[in-house]
Amino acid sequence: MGGSLSKASIFLINTIFGLYLALLSIRLILAWERANYFNPVTRFIITLTQPIINPLRRIFHNIGSFEVSTFLFILLLEGVKLGLITWVGGFAMNVAILAYSILTETVQLILATFFFAIFVDVILSWINPHNMPLRQVVGQIAAPIMRPLRKLIPTISGFDISPLIALILIQFLMILI
């Protein structure tokens, strides 16, 4: 494919797959956190991902609150996405590099989900600190990272700096990976 068409195609592949992978990542974290199933935002995410995940759940059962089917589907979609990008871009990639790329992309996806959840939670706390469905869901997504940090880092003059530390640590890990 030509240079511009190839770049445009890779952009579309990344965007379309990225949006659905983000929803799946959010679903995975919400299930892990045992989020409120009746929250409208949670229902929206479940409704968009249920048609594909529900049949997989019959084959791959959850381990506690960890949705194995969702995680495996994320890995599969990452593989398809990377395979398409490799094919469209005309890149050469062997199976070992593809497997490593799938794992690193999945870890980066989950870290990015935590990063944006923490960032959005901070912004929403400034705009509307009161209880609202979106803030509840975002807080539940951020909770696995924020809960331990809030225990370690005290508030300073009433300011919670743990989100800043969390964002720095997550960004560090994303660069490291």
N, C-alpha and C positions, 0 to 999 in steps of 0.2 A: 504494500500500500504506500501511497505517497506520504510525505512527511506531515503535511497539515491534516490530511484525512486520518492518518495513523494517530496523531496527537489528539484529534477530536474524538476519535473512537475510544481511545484509552481514557479520556476524560469522562465520556458517557458511561463506560464500564465501571470506572471508579465511583462515579456519582450514584448510579443506580444500585450497584451492589453495596456501596458504602451506606446508603440510607437504610436499606433493609438489614444490613449487618448491625447497624447502630440500634435499630429496634430490637433485634435478637439479643444484643448485648445487654440492653436495658432490661429485657424480659428475664434474662439469666440472673442478673443482679437482684431484680425485684423478687424473683422466686427464692433466691438464696436468703434474702432478708425477710422472707415471708411477709411481703407487702400486703396492704389492705386491698383485697381483691375487688371491693366495691367502689373504690375510688374511680371516678370517671376517666382519669388519665391512664390508670392501670388497665381499666377495661378496654380502652382504645388500643393500647399496645397488645394486649392479649388477643383482641379481635383481629388485628392485622396479622398476627403471627400464628394464630391457632390452626388455620387450615393446613399448614405444612407440619407444624410441631405435633399436633394431635395424633396423626397416624404413626409418627415416629415414636411417640410415647408408648404405644402398644408393643413396640419391639425393644426399646431401650428404656428401662424403668429408672426413676429417680433414685439417687442415693441420698437419703435424708432430704434436705431442701435443695440439693444440687440437681438441676435438670440436665441429665446426661444427653437427652435427645436434642435439646437446644444447643448445647456445647458442640456436639458432633455435627449438627447442621451448620453451625458457624464455621467449623473447620472445613466442611465440604464446600460451603459457599466461598470461603477464602481461596480454596484450591481452584474452584471454577473461575473465580475472578482473576487469580494470578495466571491460570492457564490461558484464559482469553487475552489478557494483556500481553503475555509472552507470544502468543500466536499473532495477534494484531500488530504488535511492535516488531515482529520478526526477530525476537531475541532467542538465544539458545539457553536452555535450562535443563539440567539433569534432574532426576528424581530426588536425590539427596538435597540439592539446593531448593527444589520446590517444597519439599517437606519442611525444611528449616524455615523457609519464607512463610509458609502457612502458619507455623507456630509463632514466629515473631510478629506477623501481622495480627494474629489473634490476640496475643498479649498486648500489643500496642492498641488494638481496638478497645479492649477492656480498660486499659489505663486511660485512654482518651475519654471513654465514657465517664470514668470517675472524675477526670480533670474537668470536663464540661459540667458535670453535675455539681461539683463543688463551686465552680465559678458562677453558675446560674443561681445556686442556692444563696451565695453571698449577695449577688445583685438583687434577687427577690427579697432578701431580708432587709435591704435598704429601701426598696420601693414599697413593699407591702409585708411588714413583719408578721401580720396576722395570719391565721390559718386559712389556707386555700388549697384546693386539690393539687395544683401543680407543685406548689411548695412542699407539700407532704411527700409526693413521689420523688421529687428531686432530693429531698432530705434523706429519703430511704435509700436512694441510689448512692449518695455520698457517705452514708453511715458506716460502711465497713472500713473506710479510711479515716473518717473523722472521729469515730468513737474512741479508738486507741490514742489518737493524737490529743484529743481533749483531756484524756486522763493524764497524759505526760506533760502537756504544756498549759500552765495556768493562764488565766486571763490577766491582762496587764491594764490596770486602771479601768476595768470594765470592758476592755476590748479583747475580743477573742482573735488571736493571731494564728491559731491552728490552721485555718483555711490557707493562709499564705504559705505556711510551712508545707502543707499537703501539696499545694500546687507546685512548689519548687521541687519537692521530692518526686512527684509524679513526672514532671518534665525532665528531671535528671534521669529517671529510669527509662523514659521513652527515648532519650538521646543515647543512653547506654546500650539499649537493645537495638 
